[in-house]
Amino acid sequence: MNTSCLTEIILPNNYHTRDFLAFHQRDGLGVAEIVQQNQIKKGIIWQENPALLTITIGKNRAKIQLDIDGDNVCASPHEALSALASHMLGLKQPVDIFESCYQDHPVIGELVSRQTGLRIYQSATPFEALSWAIIGQQISLSAAISIRRRFIQAVGIPHSSGLLCHPNNKQVRQCSQHDLRQCGFSVGKANALLQVCQRIDSGELVLNIPASEDKVKLLTDSLLAIKGIGMWTVNYALLRGFNYLDGSLHGDVAVRRNLQYLLNQEDKVSAEQAEKWLADFAPWKALVGAHLWRQQSRSGY
């Protein structure tokens, strides 16, 4: 049985459609996502069922369709579907407030004004964002994409469309360290991801979007307690899966390289210098980091 649901969302006039699509187009083989023209098709798990999410972006609006395989589907998921789409599109981020504060800033004002409307496009779930952050630790983007692809091929559930759905913690929980190693994970990364899944299952770790800074700190401390997860991984996961705009990306090589370019500095920017510089932009540090990413490369942020 296949259940379909349709909804529509209004977009801001300055929405960066190409950047949103580029974020989901990193893997050219398209085992779990396909981007064509102004549309993305993505395999996701919906209420433990494989589903195909289609987002089609037109002028000032996005049309959302969800096609769910299976019988155990709650009726009328329109509200939840709209919430998911708004999350992924970055529409829950008050970037207009940020821009009004910094469009005249002596250092980043020109950058912010030139890139007005920039948002942090989100993974479908916090678990997907955290998995990607773990995979991407200290390796190149191309290597991370390859490992992610093999991971989805090994663990992901197929949808009737032919796309694979990014696995959730329940599917990954069935894997062994050896299974993940076969996908290209290091021992440390495999153990870290398995620990995440075990702690979610036990209730020790809850990957909900934090409602306050206290909750962000609690989530951060819970993740840092897992061997193999450091501050860069936490900040990147918060950025890409939790709509959190104040994580410090001072450890990111691209952020530091582009900050050097922005400051017209001859010497490379150290992580310590970047951390100190970004601290002045709280509570928007991660969004400033994204603007630094974006200034030279759409595909890199």
Protein Blocks (a to p, Z undefined) as FASTA:
>chain_A
ZZdddddddddfklcfklmmmmmmmpmnlmmbccehjaccddddeehiacdddddddehi
acdddddedjbdcehillmmmmmmmmmnopmpcfklmmmmmmmgfklmmmmmmmgoiacd
ddfbfklmmmmmmmmgopafklmmmmmmmmmmmmmccdfkopacdddfklmmmpcfklmm
mnopafklmmmmmmmmmmmmnopaccddcfbfklmmmmmmmmmmpghiafklmmmmmmmm
nopakbccklpmklmmmmmmmnopabacdfklmmmmmmmmpcklmmmmmmmmmmmomklZ
Z
